[in-house]
């Protein structure tokens, strides 16, 4: 059973930075995209950022210019989300997603809290 291991969440003040990491427990084949979603209390889950095998990236409008998604070039099985200039509205549980030809994999989520 493949697991996604997330780390890097926490509490930060407005304007601060955090870096999230997500690694798969074993090599995955046929990966199409790796990405991060977030879900705040009472809100729907939304895509924050994704990256495909060609290194093309996609961002939610609300995080463009502040967040950067990247992949580990060596293993291709780790994805990062660098979050700068954090705002209180970024507060949410952030979930890692790996989409393969066969199925989606999800992490347990890591809490990001931005205080004003």
C-alpha positions in Angstrom: 0.0 0.0 0.0 1.5 3.3 -1.1 1.4 6.1 1.5 2.1 9.8 1.0 4.2 11.3 3.8 3.6 15.0 4.4 5.6 17.4 6.5 6.2 21.1 7.0 2.9 22.5 8.3 2.6 24.6 11.3 1.8 28.0 12.8 3.2 31.2 11.2 2.5 34.9 11.3 1.1 36.9 8.4 3.8 37.4 5.9 5.8 34.4 7.0 6.9 31.3 5.0 6.5 27.6 5.2 7.7 24.7 3.0 5.6 21.6 2.7 7.0 18.3 1.5 5.3 15.1 0.4 7.1 11.9 -0.4 5.7 8.6 -1.6 6.5 5.5 0.5 7.7 3.7 -2.6 8.3 4.3 -6.3 5.2 5.1 -8.2 4.9 4.5 -12.0 2.7 6.3 -14.5 2.5 9.5 -12.4 0.6 12.2 -14.3 0.6 15.0 -11.8 1.6 15.7 -8.2 -0.1 18.5 -6.3 -1.4 20.1 -3.2 -5.0 20.8 -2.3 -6.3 22.6 0.8 -9.5 22.5 2.8 -10.6 25.1 5.3 -13.4 24.5 7.8 -16.8 24.8 6.1 -15.3 25.2 2.6 -14.8 22.8 -0.3 -11.5 21.3 -1.0 -9.6 23.3 -3.6 -6.5 22.8 -5.8 -3.6 25.0 -4.7 -0.9 23.9 -7.1 0.1 21.0 -9.3 3.0 19.9 -11.4 3.1 17.4 -14.2 5.8 15.2 -15.7 6.9 17.9 -18.1 7.3 20.2 -15.1 4.4 22.4 -16.2 2.8 24.0 -13.2 -0.7 25.2 -12.4 -1.7 27.5 -9.5 -4.9 28.8 -7.9 -5.3 32.5 -8.6 -5.2 33.2 -4.9 -1.7 31.9 -4.5 0.0 32.9 -7.8 3.2 34.8 -7.1 3.4 33.6 -3.5 3.5 29.8 -3.7 5.9 27.7 -5.8 5.5 24.0 -6.4 8.5 21.8 -7.4 9.5 18.1 -7.6 12.6 16.3 -6.6 14.6 15.9 -9.8 16.4 12.8 -8.7 13.5 10.6 -7.3 10.5 12.3 -9.0 8.6 10.9 -6.0 8.7 14.0 -3.8 6.8 17.2 -4.2 7.4 20.5 -2.4 5.2 23.6 -1.9 7.1 26.7 -0.9 4.6 29.2 0.6 5.7 32.8 1.0 3.8 35.9 2.1 1.3 33.8 3.9 -2.1 35.3 4.7 -4.7 34.3 7.3 -6.9 33.1 4.4 -4.3 30.5 3.6 -5.2 28.7 6.9 -6.3 25.2 6.0 -5.4 21.5 6.0 -3.1 21.0 3.1 -3.3 17.6 1.4 -0.9 16.1 -1.0 -2.2 14.4 -4.1 -0.5 12.1 -6.6 -2.5 11.3 -9.8 -1.5 8.2 -11.8 -2.9 6.5 -14.8 -4.7 4.1 -12.5 -5.8 6.1 -9.4 -5.4 9.0 -7.1 -3.4 8.9 -3.9 -4.0 11.2 -1.0 -2.0 12.2 2.0 -3.4 12.6 5.5 -3.1 16.3 5.4 -0.9 18.8 7.3 -2.3 21.8 9.2 -1.2 25.3 8.1 -2.3 28.1 10.4 -1.5 31.8 9.6 -2.1 34.2 12.5 -3.0 37.9 11.9 
